């Protein structure tokens, strides 16, 4: 893997991507997906179960590797045609973020740690990726 990312979406939306093998970010915008390259690792963080919901899930909900193709548009109906990337998702379990806050470089010592997720996509270092992958019991392929 060359790059490592956290994408932000409700768990409901992430699960659809898991089932269908894709990722979508920032309400379907293309720009953030262009930053993410084939072979990059992606972890989804879900602040809530449902978009706009008042529940607080605050968990990592999916982890995978970006496939070798480019971003593409997909017609979801009703005039909504978001951009997507295909992902090879790993077998993993959801993991709450709170036990990891002191171990992650982008949240350590930050009272307002959730602020880091406000743009929908966040570049992270390999060590943070590995820490989250471990908490998710993810079966991550060996890196070359």
Beta strands, then each sheet from edge to edge (+ up, - down):
strand 1: 4-8
strand 2: 22-23
strand 3: 41-46
strand 4: 59-66
strand 5: 72-75
strand 6: 81-89
strand 7: 95-96
strand 8: 121-123
sheet 1: 2+ 6- 4+ 3- 1- 8+
sheet 2: 2+ 6- 5+
sheet 3: 2+ 6- 4+ 7-
end
